Amino acid sequence: MAPADAPAAFGDRQTLWNAAEDAEKRKDAVPARELLVSLPHELDFAQRRALVEAFVSEQLVARGMVADVAMHRPGKEGDERNFHAHIL
Protein backbone atom coordinates (compact mmCIF):
# COMPACT_ATOMS: atom_id res chain seq x y z
CA MET A 1 0.00 0.00 0.00
CA ALA A 2 1.38 3.39 -0.92
CA PRO A 3 0.44 7.08 -1.04
CA ALA A 4 -1.06 8.27 -4.31
CA ASP A 5 2.11 10.19 -5.19
CA ALA A 6 4.45 7.21 -4.69
CA PRO A 7 6.10 5.85 -7.84
CA ALA A 8 3.93 3.19 -9.49
CA ALA A 9 6.95 0.89 -9.68
CA PHE A 10 6.84 0.55 -5.87
CA GLY A 11 3.84 -1.72 -6.33
CA ASP A 12 6.42 -4.41 -7.12
CA ARG A 13 8.05 -5.71 -3.93
CA GLN A 14 11.44 -6.32 -5.49
CA THR A 15 11.59 -2.80 -6.93
CA LEU A 16 10.42 -1.28 -3.64
CA TRP A 17 12.96 -3.02 -1.43
CA ASN A 18 15.85 -2.58 -3.88
CA ALA A 19 15.09 1.16 -3.94
CA ALA A 20 14.84 1.29 -0.13
CA GLU A 21 18.20 -0.42 0.28
CA ASP A 22 19.85 1.71 -2.42
CA ALA A 23 18.64 4.89 -0.70
CA GLU A 24 20.48 3.98 2.49
CA LYS A 25 24.17 4.89 2.44
CA ARG A 26 25.23 3.83 5.95
CA LYS A 27 26.22 0.22 6.49
CA ASP A 28 24.18 0.15 9.72
CA ALA A 29 21.07 1.66 8.11
CA VAL A 30 17.64 0.18 8.73
CA PRO A 31 15.64 0.43 5.48
CA ALA A 32 12.42 -0.82 7.11
CA ARG A 33 10.69 -1.53 10.38
CA GLU A 34 8.45 -4.55 10.90
CA LEU A 35 5.10 -4.54 12.64
CA LEU A 36 3.64 -7.89 13.62
CA VAL A 37 -0.11 -7.53 14.13
CA SER A 38 -2.29 -10.20 15.72
CA LEU A 39 -5.74 -10.46 14.16
CA PRO A 40 -9.02 -11.60 15.73
CA HIS A 41 -9.74 -15.24 14.86
CA GLU A 42 -13.47 -14.53 15.18
CA LEU A 43 -13.41 -12.52 11.95
CA ASP A 44 -13.40 -14.04 8.49
CA PHE A 45 -10.55 -13.39 6.03
CA ALA A 46 -12.27 -10.45 4.32
CA GLN A 47 -12.92 -8.76 7.66
CA ARG A 48 -9.33 -9.29 8.82
CA ARG A 49 -8.06 -7.92 5.51
CA ALA A 50 -10.27 -4.83 5.80
CA LEU A 51 -9.02 -4.29 9.35
CA VAL A 52 -5.37 -4.45 8.25
CA GLU A 53 -5.98 -2.21 5.24
CA ALA A 54 -7.74 0.41 7.38
CA PHE A 55 -4.91 0.37 9.94
CA VAL A 56 -2.20 0.68 7.28
CA SER A 57 -4.07 3.43 5.44
CA GLU A 58 -4.67 5.50 8.58
CA GLN A 59 -1.40 4.97 10.40
CA LEU A 60 1.20 4.60 7.64
CA VAL A 61 0.05 5.58 4.15
CA ALA A 62 -1.64 8.76 5.41
CA ARG A 63 1.76 9.75 6.82
CA GLY A 64 3.52 9.28 3.48
CA MET A 65 4.88 5.76 4.05
CA VAL A 66 4.78 2.74 1.78
CA ALA A 67 3.75 -0.52 3.46
CA ASP A 68 4.37 -4.09 2.32
CA VAL A 69 1.70 -6.29 3.92
CA ALA A 70 1.69 -10.09 4.24
CA MET A 71 -1.25 -11.76 5.99
CA HIS A 72 -0.84 -15.26 7.42
CA ARG A 73 -3.16 -18.01 8.54
CA PRO A 74 -2.21 -20.23 11.48
CA GLY A 75 0.39 -22.89 10.76
CA LYS A 76 -0.32 -26.60 10.95
CA GLU A 77 1.48 -26.74 14.28
CA GLY A 78 0.50 -24.56 17.22
CA ASP A 79 -2.50 -22.39 17.95
CA GLU A 80 -5.19 -22.50 15.25
CA ARG A 81 -6.22 -18.94 16.21
CA ASN A 82 -2.86 -17.40 15.23
CA PHE A 83 -4.05 -15.17 12.40
CA HIS A 84 -1.56 -12.34 11.94
CA ALA A 85 -0.03 -9.85 9.51
CA HIS A 86 3.53 -8.70 8.93
CA ILE A 87 3.79 -5.08 7.85
CA LEU A 88 7.11 -3.65 6.59
HUVENZI-V708583 format. One line per field, one symbol per residue. ss: DSSP state (A for helix, B for strand, O for the rest). phi: phi as a letter, one per 20 degrees, with the letter a starting at -180 (. if undefined). A space follows every 10 residues. Layout:
ss = ???
phi = ???
This chain:
ss = OOOOOOOAAA AOAAAAAAAA AAAOOOOOOO OOOOBBBBOO OOOOAAAAAA AAAAAAAAAO AAAOOOOOBB BBOOOOOOOO OOOBBBBO
phi = .bfgefggff fegffgffff fffedefdfd fbdddddfdf ffeegfffff ffffffffed ffdneecddc ecefffenff deebcdcd
